Amino acid sequence: MSHETWKKYLEEMKVLDKKTFSVEEIAKKHKVSVDSIIQQLIIGIKVEKEHTTDENAAKEIALDHLLELPDYYSRLKKMEK
């Protein structure tokens, strides 16, 4: 890939970047305890590390999923059975 193509690609990636909400913000949004989000986050980081070796990326992905569904990883576990 040329330098210009890479530059354009990296600029487009920034467009997709969005704020990652905190555990507290997610708990407040869903009206659940911070502890329940932390429990889900611990599971989520382990699950997402199957797709990346970057711990911060795994945490960000897990938080994004929990923003949508506060019990995302419990549901995922049930679905996989």
C-alpha positions in Angstrom: 0.0 0.0 0.0 1.3 3.4 -0.8 2.0 6.1 1.8 -1.0 8.1 0.6 -3.3 5.0 0.7 -2.2 4.3 4.3 -2.7 7.9 5.3 -6.3 7.9 3.9 -7.0 4.6 5.6 -5.8 5.9 9.0 -7.9 9.1 8.6 -11.0 7.0 7.9 -10.4 4.9 11.0 -10.6 8.1 13.1 -14.1 8.7 11.8 -15.2 5.4 13.3 -13.6 6.1 16.6 -16.1 7.0 19.3 -16.1 7.7 23.0 -15.9 4.7 25.2 -18.1 5.0 28.2 -16.9 4.3 31.8 -18.2 1.4 33.9 -20.1 4.0 36.0 -21.7 5.6 33.0 -22.8 2.2 31.6 -24.2 1.2 35.0 -26.1 4.5 35.3 -27.5 4.2 31.8 -28.9 0.7 32.4 -29.8 1.4 36.0 -27.8 -1.5 37.3 -25.0 -1.8 39.9 -21.4 -0.9 39.1 -20.5 -4.3 40.4 -22.6 -6.1 37.8 -20.9 -4.2 35.0 -17.5 -4.9 36.5 -18.4 -8.7 36.6 -19.5 -8.6 33.0 -16.4 -6.6 32.0 -14.0 -9.1 33.5 -15.7 -11.9 31.5 -15.8 -9.6 28.4 -12.1 -8.8 28.4 -11.3 -12.6 28.5 -13.7 -13.2 25.6 -12.4 -10.3 23.5 -8.8 -11.3 24.1 -9.6 -14.3 21.9 -9.6 -11.7 19.0 -6.8 -9.4 20.1 -3.7 -9.5 22.2 -4.2 -5.8 23.1 -5.7 -5.7 26.6 -6.9 -2.1 26.2 -8.6 -2.9 22.9 -10.3 -5.9 24.5 -11.5 -3.7 27.4 -12.8 -1.0 24.9 -14.7 -3.6 22.9 -16.2 -5.2 26.0 -17.3 -1.8 27.3 -18.9 -1.0 23.9 -20.9 -4.2 24.1 -21.9 -3.5 27.6 -23.1 -0.1 26.6 -25.6 -1.8 24.4 -26.6 -4.7 26.7 -25.5 -4.7 30.4 -25.6 -8.5 30.5 -24.0 -9.0 27.0 -21.6 -11.6 28.1 -24.1 -13.6 30.2 -26.3 -13.7 27.1 -23.4 -14.7 24.9 -22.5 -17.6 27.2 -26.2 -18.8 27.1 -26.3 -18.5 23.3 -23.1 -20.5 22.9 -24.5 -23.5 24.9 
